[in-house]
């Protein structure tokens, strides 16, 4: 695992953040604890709670209780139930800290607030909680136009944003604006469905085109790659790179942006987590970044 600077305190955060939510909780508290232990063994020191579920927080808190709290970065989503009132936010943080036993949240992240959904009183309450060190930093998450307004206020320390190989220019522009305001960037949705389903196109090309015997064929590339170049915006090549999965490529690509502090991952199980945890130590194959950029530009035309 590798680490990057985070915030103004000089702290370091792991390239990957283990994100825990409904999917992890559906498999039970034991599964949650197992994922956290696996993440700790892999060197992950950042953990995000997608929901302030008491059972989820208790299970994760028990596992994290085995390490020094100062070495762990714990963040939580607020307002997933669309309650952005001052009382609702304050109660959520209080109950979350009580259930987890973490002492404080390093980041409290508002979940996609609409333009008129966050009262000034709520922001005042959050700032008071930050001053009291119940939370260390305030964040906002979203991919709507109104997210730009929240970034522009200067009231937040962190931006949680989708980011992937084919992300639209508006997201990149928002990320630049956030960095200009000294906001840290945590990214999610690095392997969206739109890129995941390209594997079907890759499989079809592999099945319908015989392998070439030349240099590209010896490297494991099929003649279907030419079809990719003929079809603008195709990312099927993500699923035909020898030694790499499409998800691993997309994760590595997200980490190529030095402005990104950490990427949120949602592994299925321990084996999947270990596979993802190995990605930060790997370099993308030569020329693949350029191929991604060409496909991204073609897709936008």
C-alpha positions as CSV (number, residue, x, y, z in Angstrom):
1,X,0.0,0.0,0.0
2,X,1.1,3.5,-0.7
3,X,0.1,6.8,1.1
4,X,-0.6,10.4,0.1
5,X,-0.7,13.6,2.0
6,X,-4.1,14.5,3.4
7,X,-5.5,17.8,4.6
8,X,-3.3,20.6,6.1
9,X,-2.1,18.6,9.1
10,X,0.5,16.6,7.2
11,X,-1.3,13.4,7.8
12,X,-1.1,10.5,5.3
13,X,-3.9,8.5,3.9
14,X,-3.7,5.1,2.1
15,X,-4.3,5.1,-1.6
16,X,-7.4,3.0,-1.0
17,X,-10.3,3.7,1.3
18,X,-12.5,0.8,2.4
19,X,-16.1,1.9,1.9
20,X,-18.7,0.0,4.0
21,X,-22.4,0.2,3.4
22,X,-25.6,-1.8,2.8
23,X,-23.9,-4.5,0.7
24,X,-21.3,-5.3,3.3
25,X,-23.8,-5.1,6.2
26,X,-26.2,-7.5,4.3
27,X,-23.6,-10.3,4.8
28,X,-23.5,-9.7,8.6
29,X,-21.3,-8.1,11.2
30,X,-18.7,-10.9,11.0
31,X,-18.2,-10.1,7.3
32,X,-17.7,-6.5,8.1
33,X,-15.1,-7.3,10.7
34,X,-13.3,-9.6,8.3
35,X,-13.1,-7.0,5.6
36,X,-11.7,-4.4,8.1
37,X,-9.1,-6.9,9.4
38,X,-8.1,-7.7,5.8
39,X,-7.8,-4.0,5.0
40,X,-5.7,-3.4,8.0
41,X,-3.4,-6.3,7.1
42,X,-3.1,-4.7,3.6
43,X,-2.1,-1.4,5.0
44,X,-5.4,0.5,4.5
45,X,-5.8,3.2,7.1
46,X,-8.9,4.9,5.6
47,X,-12.5,3.8,6.2
48,X,-15.7,5.3,5.1
49,X,-19.2,4.5,6.4
50,X,-21.8,4.9,3.7
51,X,-24.6,4.8,6.3
52,X,-24.6,5.3,10.0
53,X,-26.1,1.9,10.8
54,X,-25.4,1.1,14.5
55,X,-24.6,-2.6,13.8
56,X,-22.3,-1.7,10.9
57,X,-20.5,0.9,13.0
58,X,-20.2,-1.4,16.0
59,X,-18.7,-4.2,13.9
60,X,-16.2,-1.9,12.2
61,X,-15.4,-0.1,15.4
62,X,-14.6,-3.3,17.2
63,X,-12.1,-4.3,14.4
64,X,-10.6,-0.8,14.3
65,X,-10.2,-0.8,18.0
66,X,-7.2,-3.0,17.7
67,X,-5.1,-0.2,16.3
68,X,-4.2,3.3,17.5
69,X,-7.1,5.6,16.7
70,X,-4.6,8.3,15.6
71,X,-3.5,6.0,12.7
72,X,-6.9,5.6,11.3
73,X,-8.9,8.0,9.1
74,X,-12.6,7.4,9.5
75,X,-15.3,9.2,7.6
76,X,-19.1,9.0,7.5
77,X,-21.9,10.0,5.1
78,X,-24.5,12.3,6.5
79,X,-28.0,13.0,5.1
80,X,-28.4,9.7,3.3
81,X,-32.0,9.8,4.6
82,X,-32.3,13.4,3.3
83,X,-32.4,14.8,6.8
84,X,-30.1,17.8,6.7
85,X,-31.6,19.6,9.7
86,X,-29.2,20.8,12.4
87,X,-30.9,18.4,14.9
88,X,-30.8,15.5,12.5
89,X,-27.1,15.9,11.6
90,X,-26.0,16.4,15.2
91,X,-28.0,13.4,16.3
92,X,-26.5,11.2,13.5
93,X,-22.9,12.1,14.5
94,X,-23.6,11.6,18.2
95,X,-25.2,8.2,17.6
96,X,-22.5,7.2,15.1
97,X,-19.7,8.0,17.5
98,X,-21.4,6.1,20.3
99,X,-22.0,3.0,18.2
100,X,-18.5,2.9,16.7
101,X,-16.5,3.9,19.8
102,X,-14.2,5.8,17.4
103,X,-14.1,9.0,19.4
104,X,-14.4,11.3,16.4
105,X,-14.9,11.2,12.7
106,X,-12.1,12.6,10.6
107,X,-14.6,13.6,7.9
108,X,-18.4,14.1,8.0
109,X,-19.6,14.1,4.4
110,X,-22.9,15.5,3.2
111,X,-24.6,13.2,0.7
112,X,-25.5,15.1,-2.4
113,X,-27.4,18.1,-0.8
114,X,-29.8,19.9,-3.1
115,X,-29.5,23.7,-3.5
116,X,-32.0,24.5,-0.7
117,X,-31.6,21.3,1.3
118,X,-28.9,22.5,3.7
119,X,-30.1,25.3,6.1
120,X,-27.5,27.8,7.4
121,X,-28.3,26.5,10.9
122,X,-27.1,23.0,9.9
123,X,-23.8,24.3,8.6
124,X,-23.4,26.3,11.8
125,X,-24.0,23.1,13.8
126,X,-21.4,21.2,11.7
127,X,-18.8,23.9,12.2
128,X,-19.5,23.8,15.9
129,X,-19.0,20.0,15.9
130,X,-15.7,20.5,14.0
131,X,-14.6,23.1,16.5
132,X,-15.4,20.6,19.3
133,X,-13.4,18.0,17.4
134,X,-16.3,15.5,17.1
135,X,-15.5,15.8,13.4
136,X,-12.2,17.0,12.1
137,X,-13.2,18.0,8.5
138,X,-16.4,18.7,6.6
139,X,-17.0,17.3,3.2
140,X,-19.6,17.3,0.4
141,X,-20.4,14.5,-2.0
142,X,-22.1,14.8,-5.4
143,X,-22.1,15.0,-9.1
144,X,-24.9,17.5,-9.8
145,X,-24.5,21.0,-11.0
146,X,-25.3,22.3,-7.5
147,X,-22.2,20.5,-6.2
148,X,-20.2,23.3,-7.9
149,X,-22.0,25.8,-5.7
150,X,-21.1,23.9,-2.5
151,X,-17.5,23.7,-3.6
152,X,-17.4,27.5,-4.3
153,X,-18.6,28.4,-0.8
154,X,-15.3,27.5,0.8
155,X,-17.1,25.9,3.7
156,X,-15.9,22.4,3.1
157,X,-12.5,20.7,3.4
158,X,-13.1,17.6,1.3
159,X,-14.9,16.7,-2.0
160,X,-16.1,13.2,-2.6
161,X,-16.7,12.8,-6.4
162,X,-17.0,10.1,-9.0
163,X,-13.9,9.8,-11.1
164,X,-13.1,7.2,-13.8
165,X,-11.5,6.8,-17.2
166,X,-14.4,8.3,-19.1
167,X,-15.6,10.9,-16.7
168,X,-17.1,14.0,-18.2
169,X,-15.2,17.3,-18.3
170,X,-17.5,18.9,-15.8
171,X,-16.2,16.5,-13.1
172,X,-12.6,17.3,-13.9
173,X,-13.4,21.0,-13.8
174,X,-15.1,20.6,-10.4
175,X,-12.1,18.7,-9.1
176,X,-9.8,21.5,-10.2
177,X,-12.0,24.1,-8.5
178,X,-11.9,22.1,-5.3
179,X,-8.1,21.8,-5.3
180,X,-7.9,25.6,-5.9
181,X,-9.7,25.9,-2.6
182,X,-7.4,23.5,-0.9
183,X,-10.0,20.8,-0.7
184,X,-8.8,17.2,-0.5
185,X,-10.3,14.8,-3.1
186,X,-11.7,11.4,-2.4
187,X,-13.1,9.6,-5.5
188,X,-15.6,6.8,-6.0
189,X,-17.2,5.0,-8.9
190,X,-13.9,4.4,-10.5
191,X,-15.3,1.4,-12.4
192,X,-18.8,2.4,-13.5
193,X,-21.3,0.0,-15.2
194,X,-20.7,1.8,-18.5
195,X,-17.1,0.5,-18.5
196,X,-17.8,-2.8,-16.8
197,X,-20.2,-3.8,-19.5
198,X,-17.6,-3.2,-22.2
199,X,-16.3,-6.7,-21.3
200,X,-19.1,-8.1,-23.4
201,X,-17.7,-6.3,-26.4
202,X,-14.3,-7.6,-25.6
203,X,-15.5,-11.2,-25.2
204,X,-17.4,-11.0,-28.6
205,X,-14.3,-9.7,-30.3
206,X,-12.2,-12.5,-28.8
207,X,-14.6,-15.1,-29.8
208,X,-15.1,-13.9,-33.4
209,X,-11.5,-13.0,-34.4
210,X,-8.6,-15.4,-34.5
211,X,-5.4,-14.4,-32.6
212,X,-2.7,-12.8,-34.7
213,X,0.7,-14.5,-34.8
214,X,2.7,-11.2,-35.0
215,X,4.0,-9.1,-32.2
216,X,0.6,-8.1,-30.8
217,X,-0.6,-11.7,-31.0
218,X,2.4,-12.9,-29.1
219,X,1.5,-10.3,-26.4
220,X,-2.0,-11.7,-26.1
221,X,-3.8,-9.0,-28.1
222,X,-6.5,-10.2,-30.5
223,X,-7.5,-8.7,-33.8
224,X,-10.5,-7.3,-32.1
225,X,-8.4,-4.4,-31.0
226,X,-8.7,-3.0,-34.5
227,X,-12.4,-3.0,-34.1
228,X,-12.0,-1.0,-31.0
229,X,-10.2,1.7,-32.9
230,X,-12.9,1.7,-35.6
231,X,-15.6,2.2,-33.0
232,X,-15.1,5.6,-31.3
233,X,-15.3,5.6,-27.5
234,X,-14.8,1.9,-27.0
235,X,-13.2,0.8,-23.8
236,X,-13.3,-2.9,-24.6
237,X,-9.5,-3.0,-24.5
238,X,-9.7,-2.6,-20.8
239,X,-10.7,-6.3,-20.6
240,X,-8.1,-7.6,-22.9
241,X,-4.9,-6.4,-21.3
242,X,-2.7,-9.4,-20.3
243,X,-2.2,-9.6,-16.5
244,X,-4.8,-7.0,-15.7
245,X,-8.6,-7.0,-15.0
246,X,-10.6,-4.1,-16.3
247,X,-11.3,-3.0,-12.7
248,X,-7.7,-3.0,-11.8
249,X,-6.8,-0.9,-14.8
250,X,-9.6,1.6,-13.9
251,X,-8.4,1.7,-10.3
252,X,-4.8,2.3,-11.3
253,X,-5.9,5.0,-13.7
254,X,-7.8,6.9,-11.0
255,X,-4.6,6.8,-8.9
256,X,-2.6,8.4,-11.7
257,X,-4.1,11.8,-10.7
258,X,-1.8,13.1,-8.0
259,X,-4.6,15.4,-6.7
260,X,-6.6,12.4,-5.6
261,X,-6.0,11.6,-1.9
262,X,-7.7,8.2,-2.0
263,X,-10.1,6.0,-4.0
264,X,-13.1,4.4,-2.3
265,X,-13.3,0.6,-2.9
266,X,-16.2,-1.7,-2.1
267,X,-14.7,-5.3,-2.2
268,X,-17.0,-8.3,-2.3
269,X,-14.8,-10.3,0.1
270,X,-11.3,-10.7,1.4
271,X,-9.9,-12.1,-1.8
272,X,-11.3,-9.2,-3.8
273,X,-9.9,-6.7,-1.3
274,X,-6.4,-8.2,-1.5
275,X,-6.6,-8.0,-5.3
276,X,-7.4,-4.3,-5.2
277,X,-4.9,-3.6,-2.5
278,X,-2.1,-4.8,-4.8
279,X,-3.0,-2.3,-7.5
280,X,-1.2,0.8,-6.0
281,X,2.1,-1.0,-6.2
282,X,1.7,-1.7,-10.0
283,X,2.4,0.6,-12.9
284,X,0.0,0.7,-15.8
285,X,1.4,-1.1,-18.9
286,X,3.2,1.2,-21.3
287,X,1.0,3.1,-23.6
288,X,-2.3,2.2,-21.9
289,X,-2.8,5.6,-20.4
290,X,-2.5,7.1,-23.8
291,X,-5.0,4.6,-25.2
292,X,-7.5,5.5,-22.4
293,X,-7.2,9.1,-23.2
294,X,-7.8,8.5,-26.9
295,X,-10.9,6.4,-26.2
296,X,-12.1,9.1,-23.8
297,X,-11.7,11.9,-26.3
298,X,-13.3,9.8,-29.0
299,X,-16.3,9.1,-26.7
300,X,-16.8,12.8,-26.2
301,X,-17.0,13.6,-29.9
